[in-house]
Amino acid sequence: LQDIIPQPLLDQYLSMTDPARAQTVDTEIAKHCAYSLPGVALTLGRQNWHCLKDTYETLASDVQWKVRRTLAFSIHELAVILGDQLTAADLVPIFNGFLKDLDEVRIGVLKHLYDFLKLLHADKRREYLYQLQEFVVTDNSRNWRFRYELAEQLILILELYNPNDVYDYLRHIALTLCSDKVSEVRWISFKLVVAILQKFYANSANALGLNFINELVVRFRHCSKWVGRQAFAFICQVGT
């Protein structure tokens, strides 16, 4: 129980997640409930999160992908409301589930990936280095905006990791995106490559920077296809 919201009103809201209501009252009711949940959580405060936890988990496993998608787009906002401890305990498992969901749901966490990761402790955040590569693969390869969004987020995410982690994990993703079939994805990826180089040299990781430059020269400057050599020219242009 809590004394922030009249209890009958809160009970009425919580009952909206009942699957029976979705079938008999309104098929969109769970989606509306999911959309409103961060506002309800903010009103109740993190001390009353226990009132919403079960409802949130029910919505996060709803059979309708639109409901899960709605939660995916707002999970970073809920993390700010709940704080790091509750986020690690109750939101990270949900977040991990969304990462493996349909592209329509995954795009929700991808668009705010940086906002969510920056709220986690460094050790928990580092676990996601292994999973970022999975965002390159989508249900539909024509969904190039997904890869574009990934490159944009990685530019922001660079600040969350040390140069060695960037070199070992994010560098490979950047190089893959630089060879994308869609020019828009390649363009934003060139900016990502330059941001990685700036990260290395800003942190005095000159050896990593030189290795990466040499890799770019071999991979693009000496590429047998003109599009690869053009990519090298564009990377140089972005970096000047």
Secondary structure as GFF3:
##gff-version 3
##sequence-region A 1 240
A	DSSP	alpha_helix	7	14	.	.	.	ID=ss1
A	DSSP	three_ten_helix	15	17	.	.	.	ID=ss2
A	DSSP	alpha_helix	19	24	.	.	.	ID=ss3
A	DSSP	alpha_helix	29	44	.	.	.	ID=ss4
A	DSSP	three_ten_helix	46	51	.	.	.	ID=ss5
A	DSSP	alpha_helix	53	60	.	.	.	ID=ss6
A	DSSP	alpha_helix	65	86	.	.	.	ID=ss7
A	DSSP	pi_helix	87	91	.	.	.	ID=ss8
A	DSSP	alpha_helix	92	99	.	.	.	ID=ss9
A	DSSP	alpha_helix	103	111	.	.	.	ID=ss10
A	DSSP	alpha_helix	113	117	.	.	.	ID=ss11
A	DSSP	alpha_helix	122	126	.	.	.	ID=ss12
A	DSSP	three_ten_helix	127	130	.	.	.	ID=ss13
A	DSSP	three_ten_helix	132	136	.	.	.	ID=ss14
A	DSSP	alpha_helix	144	157	.	.	.	ID=ss15
A	DSSP	three_ten_helix	158	160	.	.	.	ID=ss16
A	DSSP	alpha_helix	163	165	.	.	.	ID=ss17
A	DSSP	pi_helix	166	170	.	.	.	ID=ss18
A	DSSP	alpha_helix	171	178	.	.	.	ID=ss19
A	DSSP	alpha_helix	183	202	.	.	.	ID=ss20
A	DSSP	alpha_helix	206	216	.	.	.	ID=ss21
A	DSSP	pi_helix	217	221	.	.	.	ID=ss22
A	DSSP	alpha_helix	226	239	.	.	.	ID=ss23
###
